[in-house]
Amino acid sequence: MENPFKHINQPLKEVPEELKAKVMSDIATAKLLMDLASLFSIDAAKIVEQTIKKRKK
């Protein structure tokens, strides 16, 4: 098996535009899904923090 760390300091290679577009599209889709998930999920830590602050007042 070849050592992958030997290629770290080598110059970058050009990537086809189709591949760049696919990767950027996948990243945008993942970000959208993460944003939607945060809208519909419960942030338990935030709820506990707000509850504690309200009790101290």
N, C-alpha and C positions, 0 to 999 in steps of 0.2 A: 504494500500500500504506500502511495506517495505521500510525503509530508506536505499538507496544505499550507503550512506556515512559511514555506519557501517562496510562495507567490505573493506575500503581503507587500513587499516593497517594489513590486513590478508595476509598470504603468497600466492604467485602466484601459480596458478595451471598449470600443464602441458597441452599443447595443442597438438592434433594429428598432425603428420607431414603433412598429406594431407591438413589440414586447413592452416598450416603455408605456404605451397607451394602456395596455392590458394591466400592467402593474399599478399605474395611477388610478385606473378604474376600480381595481380590487381594493386599493387603499381607501378610496372615496366611499365604496360600499361598506367597508368595515367601519369607517368613522360614522357613517349614517346609522348603521345598526347599533353601535355603541351609544350614540346620542338618543336613539329611540329607546334603547334599554334603560338608559338613565331616567328618561321621562316616566316610564312605567314601573320602575323599581322603587323600593322603599330604602331610604338611606338611614339605616338603624342608628348609626353613630350620631348623625345629625339630630335625630329625634330624641335620643337620650340626652345629648348636650343641651338642647332647647328645654327639655323637661327639667333638668337639673338647674338651669338658669332661672326658670320660672319659680321653682320651689325656694330658691335662695332669696327671692325678692319679697 
